[in-house]
Amino acid sequence: MKKLLFFMGTSIILTSCNVNYGNYPIRNPYPSGNSGSAASTEREYSELIKTYKPETADVLSDLLNNDDPGNPRTSLSIENQSSCNMVLTVSGNNFFKKIPIASGKIGYTMVPKNQNYRLSGMVCNSSYQSTKYITTSYSVKLSR
């Protein structure tokens, strides 16, 4: 009886171990929103850049009019000073946008004023995450 309990306990322990003898890929049952690699960021950038429509006129108007207090929206600009393309995700209350930003370029968008925004993205395999309360035009410089 003791031998049976010993073998059952040993087999339970061994089967619960995470062993990968054949070097087969291990699938993560909880995928994250961002896989975190430069290759996946580059793929996402390439797909997004095909359909992305920048808000150039609105952003320039906002900047030249010194952030008109009557306008319910304001500009957000991100300068990518790294050597990698990136995709910045901007999310807030009833707002979500992904902005593809080429290496050495500036990405921009208009956002509703007086809200908290979560800014996140990958810059050359480094994660960037920040929360900002935006009331007027806001600018960020990212580098690696």
GUKOL-543929 format. One line per 2 residues: number of its first residue (from 1); for each residue x negated, y, z negated of C-alpha. Coordinates in Angstrom, 1 decimal. Last residue first. Layout:
N
NUM) X Y Z  ...
% end
This chain:
144
144) -16.0 54.0 26.9  -14.1 57.2 27.5
142) -10.6 58.7 26.9  -9.8 62.4 26.9
140) -6.3 63.3 25.7  -4.2 66.4 26.5
138) -0.9 67.6 25.1  1.6 70.2 26.3
136) 3.8 71.3 23.4  5.8 69.5 20.7
134) 4.3 66.1 20.8  4.1 63.9 17.7
132) 1.3 61.5 18.4  0.8 57.8 17.8
130) -2.4 56.3 19.0  -3.7 53.0 20.5
128) -6.7 52.5 22.7  -8.1 48.9 23.2
126) -11.5 48.4 24.5  -12.0 46.0 27.4
124) -13.0 48.8 29.8  -10.3 51.2 28.6
122) -7.1 49.2 27.7  -3.9 51.0 26.9
120) -1.7 52.6 24.3  0.1 55.9 23.6
118) 3.0 55.7 21.1  5.1 58.9 21.2
116) 6.8 60.8 18.3  9.2 63.4 19.5
114) 9.6 67.2 19.6  9.5 67.7 23.4
112) 10.8 65.3 26.0  7.9 63.9 28.2
110) 6.4 65.0 31.5  3.6 62.9 33.0
108) -0.1 63.0 33.7  -3.1 61.0 34.7
106) -6.5 62.5 35.2  -9.3 60.9 37.1
104) -12.9 59.5 36.4  -11.8 55.9 36.7
102) -8.3 55.7 38.1  -5.2 56.3 35.9
100) -2.1 54.2 36.3  0.7 55.6 34.1
98) 3.2 53.3 32.5  6.4 55.0 31.2
96) 8.9 54.5 28.4  11.3 57.1 26.9
94) 14.5 56.7 25.0  12.7 57.5 21.7
92) 9.0 57.1 22.5  6.7 55.0 24.7
90) 3.7 56.0 26.8  1.7 53.1 28.3
88) -1.7 54.0 29.8  -3.0 51.8 32.6
86) -6.7 51.9 33.2  -9.3 52.0 36.0
84) -12.8 51.5 34.6  -16.0 53.6 34.5
82) -14.6 55.7 31.7  -13.7 59.4 31.6
80) -10.0 58.7 32.0  -8.4 62.1 31.4
78) -4.9 61.9 30.0  -2.3 64.6 30.5
76) 1.1 65.0 28.7  3.4 67.8 29.8
74) 6.4 69.2 28.1  10.2 68.7 28.3
72) 13.2 70.6 26.8  12.2 73.7 28.8
70) 13.4 76.9 27.0  10.1 77.2 25.1
68) 8.2 77.5 28.4  4.8 75.7 28.0
66) 2.5 78.4 29.1  4.3 78.8 32.5
64) 1.2 77.6 34.3  1.0 74.4 32.3
62) 4.7 73.5 32.7  4.7 74.4 36.4
60) 1.6 72.2 36.9  3.3 69.3 35.1
58) 6.6 69.7 37.0  4.8 69.9 40.4
56) 2.5 67.0 39.8  5.1 64.5 38.5
54) 3.2 61.4 39.7  5.1 58.7 41.7
52) 3.8 55.2 41.0  4.8 52.6 43.6
50) 1.5 51.1 44.9  -0.5 52.4 41.8
48) 1.5 50.0 39.6  0.4 46.8 41.3
46) -3.3 47.8 41.4  -3.3 49.0 37.8
44) -1.7 45.8 36.6  -4.3 43.7 38.4
42) -7.1 46.0 37.0  -5.7 45.6 33.5
40) -5.6 41.9 33.9  -9.2 41.8 35.0
38) -10.4 44.2 32.3  -8.9 41.8 29.7
36) -6.6 42.6 26.8  -3.6 40.3 27.5
34) -1.2 43.2 26.8  2.3 42.5 25.9
32) 1.3 39.6 23.8  2.2 36.0 24.5
30) 3.3 33.9 21.5  3.0 30.2 22.5
28) -0.6 30.8 23.5  -1.5 28.2 26.1
26) -4.8 26.4 25.6  -6.8 25.8 28.8
24) -8.2 22.3 29.0  -11.8 21.9 27.9
22) -11.3 18.1 27.8  -12.0 17.8 24.0
20) -9.6 20.6 22.9  -9.0 19.9 19.2
18) -6.5 21.8 17.1  -6.2 19.6 14.1
16) -2.7 18.5 13.0  -3.1 15.1 14.6
14) -6.2 14.4 12.5  -4.5 15.4 9.2
12) -1.5 13.3 9.9  -3.6 10.4 10.9
10) -5.7 10.6 7.7  -2.5 10.8 5.5
8) -1.0 7.8 7.3  -4.2 5.8 7.0
6) -4.6 6.5 3.2  -0.9 5.8 2.6
4) -1.3 2.4 4.4  -4.5 1.6 2.5
2) -2.9 2.4 -0.8  0.0 0.0 0.0
% end
